[in-house]
Amino acid sequence: MTDPQPFVPILTVMVDYGNAPFLWCVDAPKEVGVGGNICDGTGWDETCPMSEGLWRKFADWAIEFDRTSFYSEDFDASGWDWVAFHERGLQLSQWLKDEVGNAYRVVYAKPCEDPDGRLDERREVLADGTLVQLPAFR
């Protein structure tokens, strides 16, 4: 019998509201969901699992989301380009995977504000750039 694969912590790239959080970490095998928030748009420090330059790119992306009033009555959904937003998020996720290597798994998750959020909701970014569809949490 072979030994099971060792646990690899999971970094999930997923934007949310309030200080532009964008990176979450599951660092224990029994932890569920996306884990705790470990990076947001308020500032970089040495505990972030990425370079300061990459953090700045992530922060700019997350702050743009954080400042968008998806729930306001006057929000014009036609002015928000989800395709471009996700392309940028996936590119950032690939750069993150390049920086962290095999020390972490990297997953990109769409925010619930995306009207098509259930399509390709969660994808793992592999080292070679391949995207692997993961099951939804819902």
Secondary structure, 3 states (H helix, E strand, C coil): CCCCCCCCCEEEECCCCCCCCCEEEECCCCCCCCCEEEECCCCCCCCCCCCHHHHHHHHHHHHHHHCCCCCCCCCCHHHCCHHHHHHHHHHHHHHHHHHHHHHCEEEEECCCCCCCCCCCCEEEECCCCCEEEECCCC
